[in-house]
């Protein structure tokens, strides 16, 4: 019995790739057969219409497979015939032959164990991927020391909704990458002996647009030396609780990375609360405990992920160091409910 399935998905690929798989279909075959039935032809009809209707699609990739029944050499030949059958059907449906790539894997890439009939059925398949062209543009900037203005070597990461990648700067701190035009990308920079920084920007097609919208693609990193501190700007808590807001959870790996690439640093995790009015030298016990517990959330996370206790301490400061003693907006209140990293040695 021949079975067919249809699915489509946006695939996460490198930001440096100008092509990526935007949709795919699968058709399944009977044991030892390379024939396509009406159901398979219907699925390939849909793929051919999708491909020919969108000029941004550059090619179709066919990969053909078998189960493990039979000789390996025969299965390679069978997979080749299955790929050819799918290719011929797509050409008959208007897809240019030069835009189709085929590859036969035989029994080498099973998606399910071959120990059951249901597993073998899943492995008797051919996959067709529609590869989309993404307009790319050059994005560049410099990573500098905040105090000296000198360019520094750093790791620069780029993250969008569907993709992520990274590159290293040259010895003068400059970086240049090809990114998808009009995408929104978060840019993060980390370097040894420095605190980390990030910003989010739309990727424009010309340098003039960055100037027009006053977007600076350079990043200044504060030195992480004894006595210096950095606010974890994207780390916020629920009011009156030592509970991270959901949007803050992705920040935790960045703190861990900071500690990992700076193995000689000893730091204090400093917790703070939001208490409108004039700061008081001795907060109420509950308020002090809240600031302590917020710092401990980060401390415990680092311990669980391999940072030794000898390099860490945590402390609560209550509301004695509020950034906005008379907070008048939710944003100001969030910044009072903060955690800082303070370098001890």
C-alpha positions in Angstrom: 0.0 0.0 0.0 1.3 3.5 -0.9 0.7 6.3 1.6 1.3 10.0 1.3 1.7 12.9 3.7 1.8 16.7 3.4 3.4 19.2 5.7 5.0 22.6 5.6 7.3 24.5 7.9 9.7 27.3 8.1 13.2 25.9 8.9 15.7 27.6 11.1 18.9 28.1 9.1 22.1 30.1 9.4 21.7 33.8 9.1 24.5 33.7 6.5 22.6 31.5 4.1 20.7 33.2 1.3 18.6 30.0 0.6 16.6 28.0 3.1 13.9 25.3 3.0 10.6 27.0 3.3 8.2 24.0 2.7 8.3 20.3 2.1 6.1 17.3 1.2 6.6 13.6 1.6 5.3 10.7 -0.4 5.5 7.1 0.8 6.0 3.9 -1.2 5.1 0.2 -1.1 7.8 -2.3 -0.4 10.2 -2.6 -3.3 8.2 -0.2 -5.5 8.9 3.2 -7.1 5.4 3.8 -8.4 3.4 6.9 -7.6 -0.4 6.6 -7.2 -3.2 9.2 -7.5 -2.7 10.4 -3.9 1.0 11.0 -4.4 0.3 12.8 -7.7 -2.1 15.1 -5.8 0.5 16.0 -3.3 3.1 16.7 -6.0 0.4 18.8 -7.8 0.2 21.1 -4.8 4.0 21.4 -4.5 4.4 22.1 -8.2 1.8 24.9 -8.0 3.4 26.4 -4.9 6.8 26.4 -6.5 5.9 27.8 -9.9 3.7 30.5 -8.4 6.4 32.1 -6.3 9.5 33.5 -8.1 11.5 33.5 -4.8 11.6 29.7 -4.9 14.9 28.8 -6.4 14.9 25.0 -6.5 13.3 21.7 -5.4 15.4 19.2 -3.5 14.3 15.6 -3.7 15.7 13.0 -1.3 14.6 9.4 -1.7 14.9 6.5 0.9 14.1 2.9 1.5 13.6 0.6 4.4 16.2 -2.0 5.3 14.6 -5.0 3.6 16.8 -6.4 0.9 20.4 -5.9 -0.2 22.0 -2.5 0.4 23.0 -2.1 -3.2 19.4 -2.9 -4.4 18.0 -0.4 -2.0 20.4 2.3 -3.3 19.1 1.5 -6.8 15.5 1.6 -5.6 15.9 4.9 -3.9 17.4 6.3 -7.2 14.3 5.1 -9.1 12.0 6.7 -6.5 13.8 10.0 -6.8 13.5 9.8 -10.6 9.8 9.0 -10.5 9.1 12.1 -8.3 11.3 14.3 -10.5 9.5 13.2 -13.6 6.1 13.9 -12.1 7.2 17.4 -11.1 8.6 18.1 -14.6 5.3 17.0 -16.0 3.6 19.5 -13.8 5.6 22.5 -15.1 8.7 22.6 -12.9 11.8 23.3 -14.9 14.2 20.3 -14.8 17.2 22.4 -14.1 15.6 23.6 -10.9 15.3 20.1 -9.4 18.1 18.4 -7.4 17.9 14.7 -6.5 19.7 12.5 -4.0 19.2 8.8 -3.1 20.0 7.7 0.4 18.8 4.1 0.2 18.5 2.7 3.7 21.1 5.0 5.2 18.8 7.7 6.8 15.8 6.0 8.5 13.4 8.3 10.4 12.0 5.3 12.3 13.3 1.9 13.4 13.0 -0.8 10.7 12.0 -3.4 13.3 8.3 -2.8 12.8 6.1 -2.5 9.6 4.9 1.0 10.6 8.5 2.1 11.0 9.5 0.6 7.6 6.6 2.3 6.0 7.8 5.7 7.3 11.2 5.0 5.9 9.9 4.1 2.3 9.7 7.8 1.4 10.7 10.6 -0.8 10.9 14.2 0.5 10.6 17.3 -1.7 11.8 20.6 -0.3 11.0 24.0 -1.8 14.1 26.2 -1.3 13.4 29.9 -1.0 15.7 32.8 -1.9 16.1 35.4 0.8 17.3 38.9 -0.2 20.5 39.6 1.8 22.3 42.7 2.7 25.6 43.6 4.5 25.3 44.5 8.1 28.5 45.8 9.8 29.7 47.6 12.9 32.4 47.7 15.6 32.8 46.4 19.1 34.7 48.9 21.3 36.0 49.3 24.8 33.6 51.8 26.5 36.4 53.6 28.4 39.1 53.8 25.7 37.1 53.7 22.5 39.5 51.1 21.2 38.1 48.2 19.1 38.3 44.8 20.8 38.0 41.2 19.6 34.6 39.9 20.5 32.0 37.2 19.6 28.9 38.8 18.0 25.7 36.8 17.8 22.6 37.5 15.7 19.2 36.1 16.5 15.8 36.5 14.7 12.5 34.6 15.2 13.6 31.7 13.0 17.4 31.9 12.8 20.6 32.4 14.8 24.3 32.5 14.1 27.5 34.3 15.3 30.8 35.7 14.0 34.0 37.0 15.5 35.3 40.5 15.0 38.7 41.2 13.6 41.6 42.5 15.7 40.2 46.1 15.5 36.7 45.1 16.6 35.1 45.3 13.2 32.5 42.8 12.0 30.5 42.4 8.7 27.9 39.8 7.9 25.2 39.1 5.4 21.8 39.1 6.9 18.2 38.9 5.5 17.0 42.3 4.4 14.1 43.7 6.4 14.4 41.1 9.2 14.4 42.1 12.8 17.6 40.9 14.5 18.9 41.0 18.1 22.7 41.7 18.1 24.7 40.6 21.1 28.4 41.1 21.8 30.5 39.3 24.4 34.3 39.5 25.1 36.6 38.3 27.8 37.1 40.8 30.6 34.0 42.8 29.5 30.3 42.9 30.4 27.9 41.9 27.6 25.7 44.3 25.7 23.0 43.9 23.0 20.5 45.8 20.8 17.7 45.0 18.4 17.4 46.5 14.9 15.8 46.1 11.6 18.2 45.1 8.8 18.1 47.8 6.2 19.4 47.7 2.7 21.6 50.8 2.8 23.9 52.6 5.4 21.9 55.8 4.8 18.8 54.3 6.4 20.7 53.6 9.7 21.7 57.2 9.8 18.2 58.4 9.0 16.7 56.3 11.9 19.7 57.1 14.2 20.6 53.4 14.6 24.1 52.8 15.8 25.4 49.4 14.8 28.5 49.8 17.1 28.5 48.4 20.6 30.6 49.7 23.5 31.4 47.0 26.2 32.0 48.1 29.8 35.2 46.6 31.2 34.5 43.9 33.9 37.1 44.9 36.4 37.0 45.0 40.2 34.6 47.6 41.5 32.6 47.8 38.3 29.0 46.7 38.1 26.5 46.1 35.3 22.7 46.1 35.4 21.1 43.0 33.8 18.8 45.3 31.8 16.6 42.6 30.4 16.1 40.7 33.7 12.8 41.6 35.4 10.7 40.2 38.2 7.0 39.9 39.0 6.0 42.6 41.5 6.7 41.6 45.2 8.0 38.2 44.1 11.3 36.5 43.4 9.9 35.2 40.2 11.4 36.1 36.8 9.1 37.4 34.1 8.8 35.0 31.3 10.4 37.4 28.9 13.5 37.4 31.1 14.3 33.7 31.0 16.4 33.9 27.8 18.8 36.3 29.6 20.0 33.6 32.0 22.2 31.8 29.4 23.9 35.1 28.7 24.9 35.5 32.3 26.2 32.0 32.4 28.3 32.7 29.2 29.7 35.8 30.9 30.9 33.7 33.8 32.3 31.0 31.5 34.4 33.2 29.3 35.7 35.1 32.4 36.8 32.1 34.5 39.0 34.3 36.8 36.2 36.7 37.9 34.6 36.6 41.3 31.3 38.4 41.4 28.4 39.5 43.6 24.9 39.1 42.5 23.1 42.1 43.9 19.3 42.2 44.2 17.1 45.3 44.4 13.4 46.0 44.9 11.0 48.8 43.9 9.7 50.8 46.9 8.3 54.3 45.9 9.4 57.2 48.0 12.7 58.1 49.5 15.2 55.2 49.9 15.6 54.2 53.5 18.8 52.9 55.0 17.2 49.9 56.7 14.4 48.3 54.7 11.7 46.2 56.3 12.7 42.6 56.8 10.2 41.3 54.1 11.6 43.9 51.6 15.2 43.0 52.4 14.4 39.3 52.0 12.7 39.9 48.7 15.9 41.6 47.3 18.0 38.7 48.7 15.8 36.1 47.1 15.9 37.8 43.7 19.6 37.7 43.8 19.6 34.1 44.9 17.5 33.2 41.8 20.5 34.1 39.6 23.0 32.7 42.1 21.3 29.3 42.1 21.0 29.2 38.3 24.8 29.7 38.0 25.6 27.1 40.6 23.3 24.5 38.8 25.1 25.2 35.6 28.7 24.6 36.7 29.9 27.9 38.2 31.6 27.2 41.5 30.4 28.8 44.8 33.9 30.2 45.4 33.4 32.6 42.5 29.9 33.8 43.6 28.1 35.6 46.4 24.7 37.1 46.5 23.4 40.1 48.5 20.1 42.0 48.8 20.1 45.8 49.0 16.3 46.3 49.6 15.3 49.7 48.1 18.4 51.5 49.3 19.8 51.9 45.7 16.7 52.5 43.6 17.5 53.9 40.1 14.1 55.8 40.3 13.2 56.6 43.9 10.0 58.2 42.7 9.0 55.8 40.0 6.1 57.1 37.9 5.9 54.4 35.2 5.9 50.6 34.9 9.3 50.8 33.1 10.9 52.7 35.9 9.4 50.3 38.5 10.8 47.4 36.5 14.3 48.9 36.6 14.1 49.3 40.3 13.3 45.6 40.6 16.7 44.7 39.1 19.7 42.5 39.6 23.2 43.6 39.0 26.6 41.9 38.6 29.4 43.4 40.7 33.0 42.4 40.1 34.8 41.6 43.3 38.2 40.4 42.0 
